[in-house]
Amino acid sequence: MATTPAHPQSGRWIDFDRYPRVRLSHLPTPIEPLERLSAHLGGPRLFIKRDDCTGLATGGNKARKLEFLVGEALKQNADMLVTQGAVQSNHVRQTAAAACRFGLKSHALLERRVPNVAAAYEETGNVLLDKMFGATLEFRPSGLDMNAEAQSVTERLRDEGHRPYFIPGGGSNAIGALGYAACAQEIVQQCHESGLFFQWLVTPTGSTGTHAGLIAGLHAVGVELPVMGVSVRQKKERQVGAVLALAQATATLLEATPVSSSRTLVEDAYVGEGYGIPAASTLEAITLTARTEGILLDPVYTGKGMAGLIGLVRQGFFRPTDNVLFLHTGGSTALFAYEDAVAERSIKLRKAS
């Protein structure tokens, strides 16, 4: 399925600066060929959209969302950002950094979502950076409604005299998803400037904001580029429903027509044992991408997303002539919290070679 080109003068171009927005990202992020990985797999031509290079606090996809979320927070005269995520949350790290940029305080709830981890798991990686950015942290056990927990804490902080602005996990509401609707338009612009068009876009999908924003943005500018989300946490049926609901809400915010359910595509075969638990395919994807391209993926999102892309190539899902774009959402800071698993995989690969 080829893209339907859109053009800035087509009348379907979106002015995202009409929404409250701040600048946090180095944009546009580059699109690069994965020539050695493509040759290794012997499939279609693979490319990567480097949203690990957005710049904020080591980079990552949350910076795009936070441009709109912080813009709204400042419009509401907030003095504090409140959010939630798993212990090694990339979103919490970038939210804390964005707060620093605008002189705001930040407070986060961290869910102990990943079982059987070493004590250092709660001290290194993203947690270390959360503390460096001055975030105050509270931990919660697994299984709670974390957005509800964080909203309750937001009200407590308000009662204490703060002016908190609540951001849901992953920055994944319609305001945050505007960041990836804008990214979709950016990709279309890059295609027109380079003459390189894609038949597929592949992204990790978790809290849904990135996936839903891409779908809504492409739909709003009239580009029929299919987006395959590789689930990092839950089964296809639940993920499809969550992505579609947010894509519809984002399309409404964009004043676009409703999004067809047929645009919501999810591959759930690479979740493994659950969120934050890297499967063998995750570790293979991380190591293979590092060894062929010198690019770091993370064990929670992009490792599973790339594992899905690699698996689909090996299954013959794509045509050999396809150009396939992978969205790198960042997160390599979390590698330090998974040092033993990643090192073990590297040692096995070195012995086998």
C-alpha positions as MATLAB code, in Angstrom:
seq = 'MATTPAHPQSGRWIDFDRYPRVRLSHLPTPIEPLERLSAHLGGPRLFIKRDDCTGLATGGNKARKLEFLVGEALKQNADMLVTQGAVQSNHVRQTAAAACRFGLKSHALLERRVPNVAAAYEETGNVLLDKMFGATLEFRPSGLDMNAEAQSVTERLRDEGHRPYFIPGGGSNAIGALGYAACAQEIVQQCHESGLFFQWLVTPTGSTGTHAGLIAGLHAVGVELPVMGVSVRQKKERQVGAVLALAQATATLLEATPVSSSRTLVEDAYVGEGYGIPAASTLEAITLTARTEGILLDPVYTGKGMAGLIGLVRQGFFRPTDNVLFLHTGGSTALFAYEDAVAERSIKLRKAS';
ca = [
       0.000    0.000    0.000;
       1.668    3.208   -1.149;
       1.346    6.586    0.466;
      -0.957    9.217   -0.982;
       1.227   12.324   -1.073;
       0.051   15.398    0.772;
       1.511   18.844    0.278;
       1.705   21.915    2.538;
      -0.401   23.854    0.003;
      -2.982   21.077   -0.438;
      -5.384   22.588    2.109;
      -4.976   19.543    4.335;
      -1.896   20.818    6.131;
      -2.230   21.416    9.876;
      -0.897   24.430   11.764;
       0.025   22.818   15.079;
       1.056   26.148   16.537;
      -2.637   26.985   16.896;
      -2.556   24.798   20.004;
      -0.756   25.867   23.214;
       2.793   24.654   22.671;
       6.358   25.049   23.883;
       9.577   24.022   22.143;
      11.395   21.036   23.634;
      12.538   18.973   20.653;
      15.221   19.062   17.991;
      13.009   18.830   14.911;
      12.735   17.450   12.348;
      14.397   14.256   13.506;
      16.302   12.500   10.716;
      15.241    9.468    8.729;
      18.171    7.145    8.098;
      18.559    3.915    6.093;
      19.296    0.698    7.991;
      21.410   -0.718    5.211;
      23.335   -3.373    7.121;
      20.296   -4.610    9.023;
      18.308   -4.758    5.766;
      21.066   -6.788    4.127;
      21.329   -9.100    7.132;
      17.607   -9.844    7.077;
      17.362  -10.071    3.302;
      13.953   -8.437    3.224;
      12.579   -5.003    2.318;
      14.540   -1.764    2.655;
      14.422   -0.664    6.287;
      14.681    2.913    7.535;
      14.563    4.469   10.989;
      13.004    7.726   12.205;
      15.381    8.910   14.925;
      13.048   10.178   17.624;
      15.678    9.031   20.094;
      17.381   12.258   18.970;
      14.735   14.759   20.095;
      17.270   16.152   22.548;
      15.381   16.455   25.828;
      17.079   14.471   28.624;
      18.812   11.996   26.241;
      15.909   12.191   23.774;
      12.833   10.119   23.093;
       9.248   10.302   21.925;
       7.788   11.948   25.031;
       9.404   15.266   24.150;
       6.974   15.753   21.256;
       3.980   15.060   23.499;
       5.291   17.303   26.239;
       5.512   20.269   23.878;
       1.708   20.357   23.875;
       1.134   19.122   27.426;
       3.487   21.686   28.978;
       2.010   24.328   26.689;
      -1.401   23.560   28.164;
       0.022   23.463   31.712;
       1.528   26.934   31.312;
      -1.730   28.217   29.835;
      -3.397   27.048   33.063;
      -0.710   28.782   35.176;
       0.522   25.506   36.678;
       3.599   25.464   38.885;
       3.994   21.665   38.997;
       3.703   18.701   36.620;
       2.300   15.487   38.104;
       2.439   12.177   36.253;
       2.931    8.433   36.616;
       4.731    5.535   34.986;
       6.579    2.317   35.610;
       9.784    2.491   37.648;
      11.967    2.844   34.542;
       9.579    5.229   32.820;
      11.016    7.255   29.954;
       7.995    9.520   30.202;
       8.662   10.416   33.844;
      12.295   11.211   33.031;
      11.407   13.559   30.184;
       8.532   15.142   32.101;
      10.896   15.977   34.956;
      13.371   17.482   32.491;
      10.649   19.532   30.776;
       9.589   20.869   34.175;
      13.148   22.040   34.777;
      13.189   23.829   31.434;
      10.231   25.989   32.468;
      10.950   26.406   36.157;
       8.210   24.031   37.285;
       8.301   21.404   40.005;
       7.620   17.774   39.125;
       6.146   14.892   41.074;
       5.737   11.322   39.837;
       4.267    8.035   40.977;
       6.323    5.013   39.948;
       4.599    1.637   39.655;
       6.600   -1.464   40.600;
       5.249   -3.136   37.474;
       8.194   -5.422   36.689;
       8.600   -8.383   39.088;
      11.783   -9.950   40.448;
      14.201   -7.111   39.779;
      17.452   -6.322   41.559;
      17.530   -3.563   44.154;
      19.524   -1.352   41.765;
      16.568   -1.327   39.360;
      15.007    1.457   41.427;
      18.192    3.518   41.603;
      19.802    3.446   38.162;
      18.774    4.319   34.601;
      15.765    6.599   34.366;
      15.289    6.759   38.155;
      18.748    8.260   38.564;
      17.874   10.929   36.008;
      14.461   11.577   37.597;
      16.294   12.497   40.794;
      18.886   14.594   38.963;
      16.037   16.653   37.506;
      14.648   17.205   40.997;
      11.479   15.134   40.671;
       9.867   13.981   43.901;
       8.835   10.347   43.683;
       6.323    8.000   45.266;
       6.286    4.244   44.602;
       3.181    2.110   44.168;
       2.652   -1.675   43.953;
       1.711   -3.267   40.651;
      -1.866   -3.560   39.488;
      -3.387   -0.263   40.605;
      -5.180    2.219   38.374;
      -2.141    4.449   38.190;
      -3.831    7.378   36.473;
      -6.474    7.410   39.204;
      -3.734    7.227   41.844;
      -1.884   10.141   40.266;
      -5.046   12.217   39.931;
      -5.719   11.679   43.634;
      -2.199   12.838   44.456;
      -2.716   15.842   42.169;
      -5.728   16.876   44.246;
      -3.746   16.379   47.466;
      -1.001   18.644   46.132;
      -3.598   21.212   45.121;
      -4.979   21.175   48.650;
      -1.433   21.796   49.902;
      -1.262   25.026   47.917;
       0.405   23.939   44.674;
      -0.973   24.509   41.180;
      -0.437   21.023   39.734;
      -1.162   19.944   36.171;
      -1.897   16.236   35.750;
      -0.349   14.374   32.798;
      -1.521   10.786   32.255;
       0.945    7.937   31.917;
       2.978    8.200   28.733;
       1.527   11.642   28.082;
      -1.162    9.665   26.276;
      -4.257   11.788   25.958;
      -5.493   13.750   22.955;
      -3.335   16.775   23.825;
      -0.185   14.664   24.108;
      -1.036   12.696   20.959;
      -0.911   15.973   19.015;
       2.866   15.539   19.222;
       2.678   12.457   17.040;
       0.044   13.866   14.740;
       2.642   16.585   14.112;
       5.295   13.894   13.660;
       3.133   12.208   11.029;
       2.954   15.475    9.123;
       6.722   15.869    9.532;
       7.279   12.429    7.979;
       5.057   13.347    5.019;
       7.038   16.567    4.558;
      10.326   14.648    4.635;
       8.972   12.241    2.026;
       8.149   15.101   -0.307;
      11.509   16.753    0.189;
      13.494   13.545   -0.363;
      11.309   11.744   -2.905;
      11.428    8.683   -0.641;
       8.032    7.216    0.246;
       7.156    4.367    2.567;
       4.731    1.490    2.342;
       4.733    0.782    6.096;
       5.441    2.567    9.361;
       6.221    0.373   12.402;
       6.216    1.659   15.991;
       6.194    0.224   19.506;
       2.769    0.720   21.087;
       2.224    0.890   24.835;
       0.252    3.723   26.440;
      -1.061    4.395   22.869;
      -0.277    8.117   22.476;
       2.432    7.713   19.852;
       0.554    5.102   17.831;
      -2.782    6.934   18.002;
      -1.211   10.291   17.182;
       0.469    8.908   14.074;
      -2.791    7.371   12.857;
      -4.789   10.539   13.506;
      -2.162   12.789   11.928;
      -1.819   10.722    8.763;
      -5.597   10.507    8.502;
      -5.994   14.264    8.968;
      -3.574   15.103    6.131;
      -5.008   12.420    3.840;
      -2.096    9.992    3.716;
      -2.921    6.269    3.565;
       0.287    5.022    5.187;
      -0.457    1.969    7.387;
       0.969    2.083   10.900;
       1.762   -1.268   12.525;
       2.004   -1.033   16.294;
       4.047   -3.730   18.018;
       2.514   -4.142   21.458;
       4.902   -4.017   24.403;
       2.367   -4.824   27.091;
      -1.082   -6.222   26.287;
      -2.955   -8.414   23.841;
      -4.064   -7.196   20.443;
      -7.782   -6.841   21.217;
      -7.278   -4.514   24.188;
      -4.518   -2.527   22.480;
      -6.534   -2.008   19.295;
      -9.475   -0.659   21.286;
      -7.314    1.712   23.324;
      -5.419    3.011   20.276;
      -8.587    3.550   18.249;
     -10.315    5.443   21.077;
      -7.393    7.850   21.420;
      -6.970    8.196   17.644;
     -10.640    9.213   17.427;
     -10.252   11.750   20.241;
      -7.141   13.177   18.588;
      -8.842   13.389   15.199;
     -11.651   15.351   16.867;
      -9.107   17.766   18.332;
      -7.636   18.121   14.827;
     -11.133   18.825   13.453;
     -10.779   15.819   11.148;
     -13.346   13.200   10.161;
     -13.564   10.000   12.263;
     -10.757    7.481   11.918;
     -11.663    4.111   10.419;
     -11.091    1.124   12.689;
      -9.266   -0.552    9.790;
      -6.329    1.826   10.343;
      -5.601    0.423   13.808;
      -3.102   -2.409   13.320;
      -1.399   -4.225   16.204;
       1.055   -7.150   16.369;
       1.106   -8.715   19.836;
       3.433  -11.703   19.392;
       6.471   -9.974   20.933;
       5.143   -8.949   24.360;
       6.844  -11.945   26.010;
       6.066  -12.406   29.697;
       4.820   -8.854   30.087;
       5.667   -5.175   30.239;
       9.289   -4.411   31.017;
      10.341   -8.073   30.798;
      12.570   -8.488   27.733;
      11.945  -11.674   25.755;
      14.709  -13.507   23.903;
      13.519  -11.774   20.715;
      13.831   -8.388   22.474;
      17.441   -9.030   23.432;
      18.246  -10.339   19.954;
      16.800   -7.184   18.382;
      18.763   -4.922   20.735;
      22.036   -6.715   20.085;
      21.508   -7.128   16.333;
      20.648   -3.452   15.846;
      23.659   -2.389   17.909;
      26.015   -4.687   15.990;
      24.744   -3.874   12.499;
      23.893   -0.171   12.820;
      25.514    1.180   15.995;
      22.058    2.193   17.266;
      20.910    1.584   20.844;
      17.406    0.299   21.542;
      15.799   -0.206   24.949;
      14.501   -3.392   26.635;
      10.971   -2.100   27.253;
       9.748   -0.418   24.064;
      12.030   -0.181   21.062;
      13.630   -3.598   21.617;
      10.210   -5.233   21.430;
       9.174   -2.972   18.556;
      12.256   -3.893   16.549;
      11.765   -7.567   17.431;
       8.324   -7.263   15.870;
       9.724   -5.630   12.752;
      12.413   -8.308   12.416;
       9.837  -11.056   12.972;
       7.512   -9.623   10.324;
      10.391   -9.434    7.838;
      11.299  -13.070    8.499;
       7.660  -14.110    8.065;
       7.523  -12.464    4.640;
       4.869   -9.982    5.812;
       6.357   -7.155    3.724;
       7.009   -7.209   -0.011;
      10.707   -7.288   -0.966;
      10.254   -3.943   -2.744;
       8.687   -2.196    0.249;
      10.276    0.699    2.097;
       9.560    0.207    5.805;
      10.088    2.973    8.370;
      10.680    2.134   12.038;
       9.999    4.840   14.621;
      12.719    4.839   17.301;
      11.030    6.181   20.437;
      14.219    6.361   22.537;
      14.709    4.907   26.005;
      18.257    3.557   25.895;
      18.835    4.985   29.395;
      16.909    1.968   30.703;
      19.619   -0.373   29.386;
      21.586    0.297   32.555;
      18.741   -1.126   34.646;
      18.833   -4.305   32.538;
      22.594   -4.678   32.452;
      22.706   -8.383   33.367;
      20.198   -9.482   30.712;
      21.770   -7.400   27.948;
      25.324   -8.443   28.883;
      24.335  -12.119   28.934;
      22.914  -11.865   25.420;
      26.046  -10.097   24.151;
      28.279  -12.781   25.654;
      26.236  -15.564   24.018;
      26.402  -13.800   20.658;
      30.164  -13.297   20.968;
      30.705  -17.005   21.738;
      28.554  -18.046   18.802;
      30.392  -15.837   16.329;
];
